[in-house]
Amino acid sequence: MAKVELFGGASCPYTREMRESLDWKGTEFVEYDVESDSAAFDRMRALSGGQRTVPMLVEEGKVVEVGWQGRGCVVGRDRKLDG
């Protein structure tokens, strides 16, 4: 099974929706809260070429989805999510 990572934010409703979808499908994944984990924020930006939109789904080190159903939240190191 591919290693799946979910980069999201605790205050982003779309992160919650993507998490629920992954759970419903039975997908095993590791979740990172980029609002509270600066290393995860930096890694997300490195993987995506600077992208700051969550949720972001990564499989085996490659970004496969940004946002959830066309919606996402923008994160920044010095501010909260924009929802």
Sequence and secondary structure as in RCSB ss.txt:
>XXXX:A:sequence
MAKVELFGGASCPYTREMRESLDWKGTEFVEYDVESDSAAFDRMRALSGGQRTVPMLVEEGKVVEVGWQGRGCVV
GRDRKLDG
>XXXX:A:secstr
   EEEEE TT HHHHHHHHHHHHHT   EEEETTT HHHHHHHHHHHTS  EE EEEETTEEEEESBTTB EE 
BTTB    
